[in-house]
Amino acid sequence: MKLLLAIVQSDDARGLLDRLVQRGYSATVISTTGGFLREGNSTIILGVDDERMEEALGLIREGSHTRKQYVNPLPPVMEPGELHIPIPVEVAVGGAIVFVFSVERFEKF
C-alpha cells in the first residue's frame, strides 16, 4: 500500500477529488498555502493499493493543469530617489507535486 500526498492548485482540487471518488478512491483534502506565490493550494491525501497506484497517479496528472500567470517581481534595493517601475513576469503555476510513501501498516476502525 502507498500513501500519496498530492499538492495541487485549489482551482483543480474539486474536479480532481470528484474523479478520484468516482473511481473508488477515498481521499482527504487539506487547504494549504504555497511558498512561492503565497496562493491557495490543496493537499489531497489518499491511500492506494500498490496495483492501483499508477491509475491514481494518472488521474492526478489528468486533473492538474498548468496555467500561466503574471506576477510583479520584488523591487531591487535602490538608492533614495531612484524610481523602479516593475514589469510583470510570466510564470507557470499549477500542475501537481506528488509524494509517494510506502505504508508499513494500515488499519481502519
N, C-alpha and C positions, 0 to 999 in steps of 0.2 A: 504494500500500500504506500502511496505517496501523499504528501501534503503539499498543495500548490498555493502559493501566495501570488496573486496577480494584481499588480498596481496598474490601474487604467484611468483614463481621463473620465471625470464624472459624467460627461455627456454620453459616454459609451456604456456606462455601468448598467443601467436599467435594461437595455436591449440585450446585453451580454448575459445578464442574470436570467432573463426570460429564456434565452436559447439554452442555457445550461439546465434550467429546471425542466424544460420541455424534453430534454434528452435523459432525464432521470438523475441528474446530479443535485446534491444538496450543497448549498453554499451560504456563507455568511458575508455580508458586506459591511465594511467599516469606512466611514468618511475620514479621509486623510488630506494633508496638505503637502504639496511638493516643495522641494527646496529651491529650485532654480527660479521659477516664475511665481512662486508662492500662491499657486492656484489650487482649486479643489481637485482632488483625486479620489478614487475609491479603491480600497484594497479588498479584493474578493478572495476568501479563504475557502478551499474545498478539499475534502479527502477523496482520493481517487484510487481505485484498484489498479494494480500495475498494468493489466491488459487494456484498460480504458484511458491510460494517461495520454497517449498520442491523440486520441479523439478529443479529449478535453483541451489539450494544447491547440488543436486545430480550431476548435470553437472560439477560444480566446483570440487566436490570430485573426480569424474572420471577423470577430466582433469588436476589434480595437483598431480604430482608424487614426492615421496620422494626418494632421492638418498643418497649415501654415498660419503663423500669427506674427504680427508686428509688435515689437517692444522697443521702448526707448532705453538706450544704454545708459549706464551711470555716467554722470558728468566727470570729466577728468579733474584732477587737482589743479586749480587755477590761481593765478595771482589776483589780488584785488583789482577790480576794474575791468578784467577781461570778460568777454561775453562768449558763452557756449550755446550754440543752437543745436539741440540733439536731432539726429536724423534717425528715424525708426529703422530697426534692423529686423529682417525676416528670419524667423526661427521655426523649426519643425516641432510641433507639440503632439502629444497623444501617443498612440501605439500602446504597447504593454511591456511591462517588465515582469517576468515570471520567475519566481524562486521555487525550486522543487526540492523537497526534503523527503528522505526515507523515514517511514514511520515504523518504529520497532513494535509498538503495541497500540491497538485501538479498541476502545470499549464504548458501547452505547447503552445508557441506562434509561 
